[in-house]
């Protein structure tokens, strides 16, 4: 595989993952294996993924904010807890082997997805477009999910989205929008530690990040303008495929 093909490969992966990640989360389940495929070891792959992912998420977040449908009310404390969790997780990663985690992550994602499928269905008249004024549970979610984001990361956006829908009865459009700044907080925090430890391939991150930026804009347009039912179908399809792929990737199933 020559140099120019690698560039195109990373751009297409970033574009695809940026679009899907904005719609449903789980973009890291595509980008991390792709970065490993290009020859990066696992920790540099995770660090490089943080940078390209942050670019796509900033793109989508700006689009959501520009549309007037995303506000940062009620998120201040949760953002702080997410930063703390991500810091602890990323520091621990620097001193850990992730072989065991590779085996655990697919099951974690499967449990969350199964909960979404099996829990009572949320009807349209039960859904809301706003968080409560003082969402205390959300802060502890930030600490826990932020830790996971810093320690590993793939599937973080999907976990955020599913839990926001289930706990706060948010419309999927709203949950997807709120997920982005929370994910950015965790990713940027982890990214600063990866930078200090030299675990980022900047060339690959920027090529993939360009695709991710464009993908973020495309995905945000779907979230803003498409119906809740349409997004739920896409969300479940993408996450089901991502969970299936995670088992294939980390368990070597064929």
C-alpha positions in Angstrom: 0.0 0.0 0.0 1.7 3.2 -1.1 1.9 6.6 0.5 -0.8 8.3 -1.6 -3.3 5.5 -1.1 -2.8 5.7 2.6 -3.6 9.4 2.5 -6.8 8.8 0.6 -7.7 5.8 2.8 -7.4 7.9 6.0 -9.4 10.8 4.5 -12.3 8.5 3.4 -12.3 6.8 6.9 -12.3 10.3 8.6 -15.2 11.5 6.3 -17.2 8.3 7.0 -16.5 8.2 10.7 -17.1 12.0 11.1 -20.6 11.7 9.5 -21.6 8.6 11.4 -20.2 9.8 14.7 -22.2 13.0 14.5 -25.4 10.9 13.8 -24.9 8.2 16.4 -21.5 8.2 18.0 -19.2 5.2 17.6 -16.9 6.7 15.0 -13.9 5.5 17.0 -14.9 1.9 16.3 -14.1 2.7 12.7 -11.1 5.1 13.0 -9.0 3.3 15.7 -8.9 -0.1 13.7 -8.1 1.9 10.6 -5.2 3.7 12.3 -3.9 0.4 13.6 -4.2 -1.0 10.0 -1.8 1.8 8.8 0.9 0.5 11.2 0.4 2.5 14.4 0.6 0.8 17.8 -2.5 0.9 19.9 -1.6 3.9 22.2 -0.5 6.2 19.4 -3.6 5.1 17.4 -5.8 6.2 20.4 -3.9 9.5 20.6 -4.1 10.2 16.9 -7.8 9.3 17.0 -8.4 11.9 19.8 -7.1 14.7 17.6 -9.0 13.8 14.4 -12.2 13.1 16.4 -12.0 16.5 18.2 -11.8 18.3 14.8 -15.0 16.5 13.6 -16.8 17.2 16.9 -15.9 20.8 16.9 -17.2 21.1 13.3 -20.5 19.5 14.3 -20.8 21.4 17.6 -20.3 24.7 15.8 -23.0 23.8 13.3 -25.5 22.8 16.1 -24.7 26.0 18.0 -25.1 28.1 14.9 -28.5 26.6 14.2 -29.7 27.9 17.6 -30.7 24.4 18.8 -27.7 23.8 21.1 -27.2 25.7 24.3 -24.7 25.0 27.1 -27.2 25.6 30.0 -27.0 22.9 32.7 -23.8 21.5 31.2 -21.2 23.5 33.2 -20.8 21.1 36.1 -20.9 18.0 33.9 -18.2 19.4 31.6 -16.0 19.8 34.7 -16.6 16.3 35.9 -16.0 14.9 32.3 -12.6 16.7 32.3 -11.7 15.2 35.6 -12.8 11.7 34.5 -10.9 11.9 31.2 -7.8 13.1 32.9 -7.8 10.2 35.3 -8.5 7.7 32.5 -5.8 9.0 30.2 -3.2 9.0 32.9 -4.0 5.4 33.8 -3.8 4.4 30.1 -0.2 5.6 30.0 0.7 2.9 32.5 -1.6 0.1 31.4 -1.9 -2.6 28.9 -5.3 -2.5 27.1 -5.4 -6.2 26.0 -8.0 -7.0 28.6 -9.9 -3.9 27.9 -10.1 -4.9 24.2 -12.0 -8.0 25.3 -14.3 -6.1 27.7 -15.3 -3.1 25.5 -17.5 -5.1 23.0 -19.5 -6.5 25.9 -19.9 -3.1 27.5 -21.3 -1.7 24.2 -23.5 -4.7 23.8 -25.0 -4.3 27.3 -25.8 -0.6 26.6 -27.3 -1.4 23.2 -29.4 -4.3 24.7 -30.7 -2.0 27.4 -31.8 0.4 24.7 -33.6 -2.3 22.7 -35.2 -4.0 25.7 -36.2 -1.0 27.8 -39.7 0.4 27.5 -40.1 2.4 24.2 -40.1 6.1 24.5 -43.1 7.6 22.8 -43.0 11.0 21.1 -45.2 12.6 23.7 -42.8 11.6 26.4 -39.8 13.1 24.7 -38.4 16.6 25.5 -35.9 18.9 23.9 -34.4 20.2 27.2 -32.4 18.9 30.1 -33.7 19.7 33.6 -32.2 22.8 35.3 -30.1 20.8 37.7 -29.3 17.4 36.2 -27.3 15.9 39.1 -27.0 12.4 37.6 -25.5 13.9 34.5 -22.4 15.1 36.5 -21.6 11.6 37.6 -22.2 10.3 34.2 -19.6 12.8 33.0 -17.1 11.5 35.5 -17.7 7.8 34.6 -18.0 8.2 30.8 -15.1 10.8 30.8 -12.9 8.2 32.5 -13.8 5.6 29.8 -13.2 8.2 27.1 -9.8 8.9 28.4 -8.8 5.3 29.0 -10.1 3.9 25.7 -12.8 6.0 23.9 -14.4 4.1 21.0 -18.2 4.1 21.4 -18.2 7.0 23.9 -20.6 9.1 21.8 -23.0 6.2 21.5 -23.0 5.6 25.2 -23.7 9.3 25.9 -26.5 9.4 23.4 -28.3 6.2 24.6 -28.1 7.2 28.3 -29.3 10.8 27.7 -32.3 9.4 25.8 -33.1 6.8 28.5 -32.5 8.8 31.7 -33.7 12.2 30.6 -36.2 11.2 27.9 -34.6 13.5 25.4 -35.4 13.4 21.7 -32.6 11.7 19.8 -31.9 15.0 18.0 -31.4 16.8 21.3 -29.4 14.0 22.9 -27.0 13.8 19.8 -26.4 17.6 20.0 -25.7 17.6 23.8 -23.3 14.6 23.4 -20.9 16.6 21.2 -19.6 19.3 23.7 -19.4 16.5 26.4 -17.4 14.4 24.1 -15.2 17.3 23.1 -14.4 18.0 26.8 -13.2 14.5 27.3 -11.3 14.3 24.0 -9.5 17.6 24.3 -8.5 16.7 27.9 -7.1 13.3 26.9 -5.5 14.9 23.8 -3.4 17.3 25.9 -2.0 14.3 27.8 -1.3 12.3 24.6 0.5 15.4 23.2 2.7 15.7 26.3 3.6 12.0 26.0 4.3 12.2 22.3 1.7 9.6 21.3 0.2 11.4 18.3 0.9 11.0 14.6 0.0 14.6 13.5 0.2 13.9 9.7 -2.3 11.1 9.9 -4.5 13.0 12.4 -4.8 16.1 10.1 -5.6 14.1 7.0 -8.2 12.1 8.8 -9.3 15.3 10.6 -10.0 17.0 7.3 -12.4 14.3 6.4 -13.9 14.3 9.9 -14.5 18.0 9.7 -16.5 17.6 6.5 -18.3 14.6 7.9 -19.2 16.6 11.0 -21.0 19.2 8.8 -22.8 16.5 6.8 -23.9 14.6 9.9 -25.0 17.8 11.7 -27.3 18.7 8.7 -29.0 15.3 9.1 -29.5 15.8 12.8 -30.9 19.3 12.4 -33.2 18.7 9.5 -34.3 15.0 9.7 -37.1 13.6 11.8 -36.6 11.9 15.1 -37.9 8.5 13.7 -35.4 8.7 10.8 -32.5 9.4 13.1 -33.5 6.6 15.5 -33.4 4.1 12.6 -30.0 5.3 11.5 -28.8 5.3 15.1 -29.8 1.8 15.9 -28.5 0.5 12.6 -25.1 2.2 13.0 -24.6 1.2 16.6 -25.7 -2.4 15.9 -23.1 -2.6 13.2 -20.4 -1.0 15.4 -21.0 -3.5 18.2 -20.9 -6.4 15.7 -17.7 -5.1 14.2 -16.1 -4.6 17.7 -16.6 -8.3 18.4 -15.1 -9.2 15.0 -12.2 -6.9 15.6 -11.3 -7.7 19.2 -12.2 -11.4 19.2 -11.0 -12.3 15.7 -14.4 -13.7 14.6 -14.9 -14.4 10.9 
